[in-house]
Amino acid sequence: MKYFFELGNFKGLSEAELKRVLEIYGINTDTVKNFSSKILIIDSKDIDNEIVVRVFNRLGGFIRAGEIIDDLDSFLDLDAKEKVVFGISYIGNKDFDIDKIQKLSVQIKNNFKKRSISSRYLLPKKYELNSAQVTTNSILEKGFELCIIENKDQQIYGKTLAIQDIESFAQRDYNKPKIDTKMGMLPPKLARIMCNLSGLKEGTIWDPFCGSGTIPMEASILGYNILASDIDREAVSATKSNIIWLGENGYISDILYEAFQFDITRPDPKILNKLRKTDIDAIIFEPYMGPPQTKILKPEKAEMLLSDVRELLLRFRKVVDNSFKGRVIVMIIPSYKTFKGWKTIGVREIFDKRWNILNKEYTQEDLKWERNNSIISRNIFILEKR
Ligand SMILES: C[S@@+](CC[C@H](N)C(=O)[O-])C[C@H]1O[C@@H](n2cnc3c(N)ncnc32)[C@H](O)[C@@H]1O
């Protein structure tokens, strides 16, 4: 069977995320091919609709997924007793004439009418129906979303099986009780992607710079056990409140988690000892990234900020050497925009050859989360102990 996955804004991250999750499900990642800058296609006998939906619902970096339609006519020749609600989306790179979508919708509707099937169609505001249109109109349950998928020289059709639940990501971003705008928070989608990049099916994840807990929150939704720590007592308490809120809002039922104060640069020996005795499978984190920046930096300023982050990461590495028996680390290293280009820290300055950097095994693109016009960008690394 052939399936399509529509990538989010950061292609490299999404591609790596999907492949790591497929590995969890025992699916060969060689079956994943690039169709266009927006679409990956999986052609594998090891997957079916149910697995695609299950895989998709874990992901943070994808917009929709569905099956490729071999023959559009026989697909549209469907039988229905109740009103069919359908929509059409265009996923391609060209300027597409939106009238074509309208015309095709009318054509489909008329064909249904001839066969006494009543139907209603929804048009996208631009090219693609958004997640709210698809979910509030129950398109996937009461009919279908037909996707016209294009690359430079080919056009194919797809039927959406699942669409990203943007509402719930937004709810966790904005409605959680504790928000820390001063220190900054990860977008929940990126936190979700990072959890998936761990490639872990289950186990315990530690975020040693938890802030208000975005990574622990997404990790707990995925069913991992959580350790969360931070130098700041208030951050620890914010993480606890946010995890409790997840439970109150039906995101999680029973999870094992512990949040505690811990300074990575001056590790309390008792806690270190405890960590040593705990089976931690992966460490996933965003470190302190320096104070928020509003203007492009002078290179010397960036070097200064980076040297603080470097120092912190080296201290973190020491703790890892002393107390971490697991094999996986997924981490962020910041880059700063300067008048002389971007400045960052090499991951090899922190982790020597005892650690494999897995990024290139999953994508040729950089694993980067970078907003337009941002001054700080996040580079993501997947490390595995040899
Ligand atoms: C960028 S924030 C992390 C934000 C978090 N990912 C979130 O989404 O809420 C970095 C965190 O590192 C913590 N931190 C800074 N220095 C630390 C240290 N020496 N040991 C432990 N945590 C530290 C800060 O208190 C801050 O909460």
Ligand as a Chemical Component Dictionary entry (heavy atoms), coordinates in Angstrom:
data_LIG
# 
_chem_comp.id                   LIG 
_chem_comp.type                 NON-POLYMER 
_chem_comp.pdbx_formal_charge   0 
_chem_comp.three_letter_code    LIG 
# 
loop_
_chem_comp_atom.comp_id 
_chem_comp_atom.atom_id 
_chem_comp_atom.alt_atom_id 
_chem_comp_atom.type_symbol 
_chem_comp_atom.charge 
_chem_comp_atom.model_Cartn_x 
_chem_comp_atom.model_Cartn_y 
_chem_comp_atom.model_Cartn_z 
_chem_comp_atom.pdbx_ordinal 
LIG C1  C1  C 0  15.257 27.589 27.716 1  
LIG S1  S1  S 1  14.753 27.094 29.281 2  
LIG C2  C2  C 0  13.949 25.565 28.972 3  
LIG C3  C3  C 0  12.537 25.767 28.589 4  
LIG C4  C4  C 0  11.772 24.484 28.444 5  
LIG N1  N1  N 0  12.277 23.662 27.382 6  
LIG C5  C5  C 0  10.293 24.808 28.242 7  
LIG O1  O1  O 0  9.813  24.599 27.106 8  
LIG O2  O2  O -1 9.638  25.253 29.155 9  
LIG C6  C6  C 0  16.234 26.608 30.058 10 
LIG C7  C7  C 0  16.083 26.207 31.497 11 
LIG O3  O3  O 0  17.384 25.854 31.982 12 
LIG C8  C8  C 0  17.417 26.132 33.373 13 
LIG N2  N2  N 0  18.811 26.180 33.820 14 
LIG C9  C9  C 0  19.724 27.157 33.622 15 
LIG N3  N3  N 0  20.876 26.830 34.216 16 
LIG C10 C10 C 0  20.705 25.613 34.782 17 
LIG C11 C11 C 0  21.533 24.738 35.531 18 
LIG N4  N4  N 0  22.773 25.081 35.853 19 
LIG N5  N5  N 0  21.032 23.548 35.921 20 
LIG C12 C12 C 0  19.774 23.196 35.630 21 
LIG N6  N6  N 0  18.931 23.997 34.947 22 
LIG C13 C13 C 0  19.394 25.185 34.508 23 
LIG C14 C14 C 0  16.667 27.462 33.480 24 
LIG O4  O4  O 0  16.185 27.672 34.780 25 
LIG C15 C15 C 0  15.565 27.279 32.435 26 
LIG O5  O5  O 0  14.368 26.871 33.048 27 
# 
loop_
_chem_comp_bond.comp_id 
_chem_comp_bond.atom_id_1 
_chem_comp_bond.atom_id_2 
_chem_comp_bond.value_order 
_chem_comp_bond.pdbx_ordinal 
LIG C1  S1  SING 1  
LIG S1  C2  SING 2  
LIG S1  C6  SING 3  
LIG C2  C3  SING 4  
LIG C3  C4  SING 5  
LIG C4  N1  SING 6  
LIG C4  C5  SING 7  
LIG C5  O1  DOUB 8  
LIG C5  O2  SING 9  
LIG C6  C7  SING 10 
LIG C7  O3  SING 11 
LIG C7  C15 SING 12 
LIG O3  C8  SING 13 
LIG C8  N2  SING 14 
LIG C8  C14 SING 15 
LIG N2  C9  SING 16 
LIG N2  C13 SING 17 
LIG C9  N3  DOUB 18 
LIG N3  C10 SING 19 
LIG C10 C11 SING 20 
LIG C10 C13 DOUB 21 
LIG C11 N4  SING 22 
LIG C11 N5  DOUB 23 
LIG N5  C12 SING 24 
LIG C12 N6  DOUB 25 
LIG N6  C13 SING 26 
LIG C14 O4  SING 27 
LIG C14 C15 SING 28 
LIG C15 O5  SING 29 
# 
